[in-house]
Amino acid sequence: MNTPYLVVGLGNPGPTYDFTRHNVGFWAVADLADRYGSSFSLNSRQRAEVATVTLPGPEPIKLVLAKPTTFMNDSGTAVKAIAAFHKIPVDHVIVIHDELDLDAGRLRVKTGGGDNGHNGLKSIRAHLGTGDFHRVRVGIGRPPGRQPAADYVLNKLKPAQADEMRVDAAVAADAVEYLIREGLTATQNRFNG
């Protein structure tokens, strides 16, 4: 089997944060687990809920799916522990996260770059010692009026907004599968909008 991939959905643990924009990464990795009949279990040593799935194909590929239990600002602790345990190199790490600078319904896939003020990405970069991991950036748009960004990303979504976010999370999961099978350029051509 090929080198596995670590697919990390960023978010905050606990029911308080379940239906918030900041947790779209959790939704996307949950979608991937559901597609392949897997479920998450708590790994306290790795500080995450973890599931494994295998992408079928001529050369099956193992995915380690993770939802850190560390809260967003310390996501790197979990990412480093899981990557080390499974011997996953940084170029096989994919992080799915919310992105204020993209309108809702838009998605961008990239490798490397700055953290753009995103504390989850900042933590991962610090713990891995590099920013050269893949990112699937799920647009959530900017807060309306003068609402602080922190309130906007952590406010509970209305049911219609949650339904839209579920669709966005499913598209992010599609992009992850495509990235692994087809590579970065093809994925950007197909999904970046």
SVG drawing of the C-alpha trace seen along z (x, -y; Angstrom):
<svg xmlns="http://www.w3.org/2000/svg" viewBox="-33 -48 44 51">
<polyline fill="none" stroke="black" stroke-width="0.4" points="0.0,0.0 1.1,-3.6 2.2,-6.1 -0.9,-7.0 -2.4,-10.5 -3.3,-12.4 -6.5,-14.4 -7.2,-16.8 -10.4,-18.7 -10.0,-21.8 -12.6,-22.7 -13.3,-22.9 -14.5,-19.9 -17.8,-19.7 -21.5,-20.4 -21.1,-24.1 -19.2,-24.4 -21.0,-21.7 -22.9,-24.0 -20.4,-26.8 -18.5,-28.0 -15.2,-27.3 -16.1,-23.5 -16.5,-23.0 -13.3,-21.0 -14.8,-18.5 -17.8,-18.2 -15.7,-17.4 -13.6,-14.6 -16.9,-13.2 -18.3,-13.1 -15.2,-11.1 -15.5,-8.6 -19.2,-8.1 -18.5,-7.5 -16.3,-4.5 -18.3,-3.2 -15.8,-4.2 -16.3,-6.0 -14.2,-8.1 -12.8,-7.0 -11.0,-9.0 -7.2,-8.6 -6.2,-10.6 -2.5,-10.1 -2.8,-11.7 -5.2,-14.3 -7.8,-13.7 -10.7,-11.6 -9.3,-9.4 -10.8,-7.2 -9.1,-5.3 -10.4,-4.6 -9.0,-3.1 -9.6,-4.9 -10.2,-2.0 -8.4,-1.8 -5.6,0.1 -3.3,-1.0 -5.5,-1.5 -4.5,-4.4 -5.0,-4.6 -6.3,-7.8 -6.0,-8.7 -8.9,-11.1 -8.5,-13.4 -10.6,-15.8 -8.2,-17.3 -9.6,-17.6 -7.2,-20.3 -9.3,-23.3 -8.4,-25.2 -5.5,-27.2 -3.5,-24.1 -4.4,-21.9 -0.7,-21.4 -0.1,-19.2 -2.5,-16.6 -1.3,-16.9 2.3,-16.4 1.5,-13.4 -0.7,-11.6 1.8,-12.3 4.7,-10.9 2.7,-7.8 1.7,-6.9 5.0,-8.0 3.2,-10.4 5.4,-13.0 4.3,-16.6 3.6,-16.4 0.9,-13.8 -0.8,-16.1 -4.1,-17.7 -5.8,-20.3 -9.4,-21.3 -10.3,-24.7 -12.7,-27.6 -11.5,-30.7 -12.9,-34.2 -11.3,-35.6 -13.4,-33.3 -17.1,-33.8 -19.4,-31.1 -19.8,-28.3 -16.2,-28.9 -13.3,-26.5 -9.6,-26.7 -6.9,-24.0 -3.3,-25.0 0.0,-23.8 2.0,-25.9 1.6,-29.6 0.9,-31.7 -1.6,-31.2 -3.6,-34.4 -4.4,-34.9 -5.9,-31.4 -4.7,-30.2 -5.2,-26.5 -2.9,-26.8 -0.4,-28.8 -0.3,-26.0 0.2,-23.3 3.0,-25.3 4.7,-25.8 4.5,-22.1 5.5,-20.7 8.2,-23.2 6.9,-24.1 3.8,-25.4 4.3,-23.1 1.2,-21.0 -1.9,-20.9 -4.8,-23.1 -8.5,-22.8 -9.9,-26.2 -13.6,-26.3 -15.1,-29.8 -17.3,-31.2 -17.2,-34.9 -16.6,-37.9 -18.8,-38.8 -21.6,-41.3 -21.2,-44.9 -18.8,-45.3 -19.3,-41.9 -16.0,-40.6 -14.6,-37.7 -14.3,-35.6 -18.1,-35.9 -18.9,-35.2 -16.9,-32.0 -18.2,-30.7 -21.9,-31.7 -24.4,-28.8 -25.6,-28.5 -29.3,-28.8 -30.7,-25.5 -30.5,-26.8 -26.9,-28.0 -26.0,-24.6 -27.5,-22.8 -25.3,-25.0 -22.2,-24.3 -22.9,-20.6 -22.8,-20.9 -19.6,-22.9 -18.1,-20.2 -19.0,-17.5 -17.4,-19.4 -14.3,-19.8 -14.3,-16.0 -14.6,-15.5 -11.6,-17.8 -9.5,-15.8 -10.2,-12.6 -9.4,-14.3 -6.2,-15.8 -4.9,-12.4 -5.9,-10.6 -5.2,-13.3 -2.6,-15.7 -2.6,-19.4 -2.9,-21.1 -5.8,-19.0 -7.6,-19.6 -7.1,-23.3 -8.3,-23.4 -11.5,-21.5 -12.3,-23.0 -10.7,-26.4 -13.4,-29.0"/>
</svg>
